[in-house]
Amino acid sequence: MISKIAVALFLASLPNTLNAGQAPSSLASMRFLYPTLSGTFAATWIAKEAGYFAAEGLDVELIRVGGSTRIVAAMLGGSAPIIHAGATASMAATAAGSDSVIIGCMSNVSPFHLMARPEIKQPGDLRGKKAGVSAFGATSDFLVRLALRKFGLEPGKDVAILPTGGEAEAFAALQAGSVQIAALAYPSYIQAQRMEMKELVNFSEVGFEAVNAALVSTRSYLAQNRDQATRFLRAYVRGMQRYGSDKEFSKKVLSKYLRSTDAEILEASWKDVAPNLLRVPKPSTKAIQFIIDGQFKDKNPLPRPEAFVDTSIIDQLERSGFIDSVYR
């Protein structure tokens, strides 16, 4: 768990942007935080590079901050009004009394693969070993614990859980041998394969509906800045459509943000995400309920899905015909 001091120092480094002045050309300035350099979060990159945010009167600064729990804390502190974060981190914050709320997501297919060092030949070999996760409460933490229990291992008892700060950091720890397993997505996943790491679980094949790349905001921001939030989501929808339909442009954007010219990584990163993008980017009740059943199983009564989600803007964009117009 991130210490209160660490969170305070981080928030101090990112001034409150909800009251920030406007950027040049009279565009409204706002920050957007995302957790890792992965094609999973590229819709905002594409929306920015294609000029969709600017067309909506927004100057969006994209900032990578490792760990979904850290990003949610930053958002709640006023450092950004909308973020990409793991649904589990947002839902934990909501359950703790904040007004964090999921407003959309990119897909319902998990991008994660549970990767183990070569010396791990079978799940039983993990007993007494260490698992790397981005942060306690992050999606990687939820998935690692889910897999360990499926293997008959108790997280924290049979296998130690170590927060690393982000997916790239989890991969580095796996590479160094500091941990023996980690949940990875592209491009870390393909890099782990090249190092002959062993894939124990492909979470996209487990059979549950995921909330992949959740868009998270606060109910107070949505109430006070609904027009700006709507304009952001309009650009986001256009970015998602471009991501799925314009492979070459998307790969150029991926190359820029991933800082990679590796053709195999760029191709695989696009293929892993683009076919699974949701036309209407919102999580299903079934996917939220799956997280509730796993994350809040000790609560009685269980919280209801609507406590964690507000897709009213996406619903409005769908009803108005905007989403259909983008995909024509």
N, C-alpha and C positions, 0 to 999 in steps of 0.2 A: 504494500500500500504506500502511495506517495505521501510523504510527510506534509503536514500543514505548512511547514517552513518552505519546502520545495515548491509547493503550489503558489504560495505567496510571492516568492521570488520570480516565478515564471510569469504570474499575472502582472507583476510590476514591470516586466520587460516588454509587455504588450499593452499599450495604453488603450483605454476604453474607446471603441470606434463607433459606438452608437450615436455619439454626439460630435463625431469628428467633422471637420470642415470638408467642403467639397473638393474633389480633385480637379486638376486642370480640365478645361473644356466643359466645366459645369456638370460633370458626371458626379453622381452621388457616390462617395467613397465608402467601401465596406470591406472587412476582412472575412476570409473563409479559411477555416482550418481543416486539414485532413491528416490521417494518421501515418501513412507510409507511402513510399514511392512504388506504386503498383498500378497496373492498368485497371484494377478494380475501381479506382477513384478518378479515372481520366475524363469523365463527362464534363467536369468543371474546367479541366485543362483545355478541352476542345472548345467549350463555349467561350472561353477567354480568347484563345488563339483565332477563332473564327469570327470574333467581333460581336458575338451574340449578347454578351453582357453590356457592351458599349451601346448596342442598338436599343437596349432597354433603359439607357441612361445610367448605367452602373459602372463604376470603376472598381473591380473586385481584385483585391490582393490575395493571392493564394499562398498559404503558409503551411508547410509540413511540420507537424508536432507529433512526436512519437507517443503512442499509447492513447487509446480511446478514453480512458478514465481521466487522463490529464486534459485532453481536449474538452471534454464535457465540463470539467472544473473551470477551464479557461472561459468557455462560453457563459457559464453561470456567473462568472466574475465580470462579464461585460466586454471581453476581449474580441468577440466575434458574435454576430447575431445568428448565423447559420453555420453549421459544420457538417462534415462527414465524420461519423463515429460508429463504433459497434453498437448495435441495438441493445445489447446486454448492458453496456455502460450507461446509456441513456435511461434505460428502464430501472437500473439500480438507483440512479439519482432521483428519478421520479418517486420511487418507493420510499426514498429517504426524506421526501417532503419538498423537493424542488419542483419547478414548473417546466423542467425539461420534457420535450415531446418530440416524437418521431413524426416527420411531415412527409416523408417519401423514402424511396430506396431504388437502387438501380436494377436489382434482379432478385429472384427468389431461389437462386442456385448458389450454394456455398463455393467460394473459390479456393478453399483451404485443403491442404493435404498434410497429413501427419507424417512427418519425415523423421527417420531415426538414423543414427550413425551406423556405419557398416558392421560394427561389432554386435549390434542388436539383431539377432537372427529371428527372434519370435517375441511376442508381447511379454511373455513371462520373464524375459531377460531384463525387463525394465525395473523389476523389483530392486529397491535400494538405489535407483538411479535418479536423475534430475530431468525435469521438463522445463523448457523455456517458454514463457508467454510474454506478450507485450506488456501487460499490466494486469494486476488482479481486477477482475470484473470486465476485462476486455473480451471480445469475441473469441480470441485465441485461447484465453483462459477457460471460457465456457466449453469450447470444443475439446480441448485437451482433457478436461475433467470428464466430459461425456465419454470420450474414447477409453480412458483409463478404467472407468466403471464398467464399460462393455467388456473390457479385458479381465474383469474380476480383480482390479487393483484399486486401492483406496487412495485418491489424491491427497497429498500432504502427509500420508502415513507410509504407504508402500513406495510412492514416488514423490519426491520433493518438487514443489512448484516454485520456480524462480522468475520474478518479473525482470525483464531485460530493458524495457523502455521503448520498444518498437519492434516491428517485424525484421527490419534489417539487422537490428541488434541481436534478435533471437537467432537469426541465421548465423551471425558472426560467432555467437556463443556455441552453436551447434558445430560449426566448423572448427572451433578451437578445442572442443571437447569439454567445455564447461557445463554443457547440458547434453543429454543423449537423445532427446526428442524435442520437436517444435512443430507447430502448425504453420505452414508456409503457403503463400500464394505466389503467382508469377510476379516478378522474375526470379525471386529467391528459390522457388520450387525447382525451376529448370537448372539453376546453378547447383542446387543440392543433388539433383540427378546426375549431373556431370561429375560430381565427386563420389558417385556410387553410394549415396545415401539410400536407405531402404524406405519405400513407401508402405506404411502400415495401414493408413486409411485415406481413401479419397472421399471427403465429406459430401461431395456432390452426388455420390452413389449410395449414401447411407439410407436415404428414403425419407428425409424430413425436408420441409419447405423452409428455406432460410430467409433472413432479412439482410440481404447483402448490400453493403455500402449505404447504410441508413443515412438519410438527411435528417438532421436534428436541429431544433430551434427551441425557443421557450414560448409558452402561451402568452406571456406578457408582451414579447416582441411582436408576435402575430397580431395581437389585439391593437397595438399602438402603431404598427408599421405594415399593415396588411398590403398596401399598394406596393411597397418596396419588395416584400416577400413574394408577391405575385409576379413582379417583373423578374426577380431572380429565378423563380421556377419556370417562367416562360423560356428564359434563356437556357436553363438547364435541360428542359425537354428538347429544345432544338439541338443542344450539344449531344444528347443521347441519340437522337435520330441520326445526326451526322456520324457519330461513333459507329453505329451499326451499318450505315449505308456507304460510307466513304473510307474504304480500307486504307488507301494510300495516304490520304490526308491524316487519318488517325495515327498511322504508324510514324509519320513525321512528327506529330505532336508527342507521341510516346517516346520517340528518340530524344526529343528535347528535354522532357521532364525526367525521364529515366536516366538521362545522360549516358545513353548507350547507342552504338551503331551495330550491335550484334543482331544480324538479320534473323537468326533463329529465335532469339528472345523477343524481338519486336513482333514477329509473325505469331509466335505462340501466345504472347500476351494479348494480342488482338483476338485471336481465335478463342481464347479462354473466356473472354468477356462478351464480345459483340453478339454472338448468337443468342445469348441469354438475357439481353437487355429487355426490360419491360416496356411495352408501348405506353401503358399508363403506370408511371413509376410510383407505386405505393405498395406497402406490405399487405399481405392478406391477414385476416383474423386468425387463420390456421397457423401461420408462421409465428405470430405474436403469442398465440396460446402455447405453442411448443416451447418457447423460451420461458413463459410463465411456469409451465409445468416442471421445467428443469431448474429454474433459478429461484423460484419462490415456493418450492414444494413443502416447506415447513410452515408456511403461512396459512392460517385458517380464519376466515375463508380466503381462497385464492383471489388476488386482484383480477379485475376484468380487463380485457384487451383495450377497451376504449380509454382506460386510465392512462395509457402510454402513447396514444396515437391521435393525431389530428390531421387528417388528409383532406380537410375541407377545401383548401386552395387547389390541390390536384383535382378533386372532384369538380370544382368550378370550371377548371380549364377543360376537363373532359366534357362536361355538359354544354359548355359554350361552343364546342366544335373546334377549339384551338388545337387540341392534340391531333385530331383528324386532319386538320389543315396542314400541320407540319409534316405529316406522313404521306401526303398526297404526292 
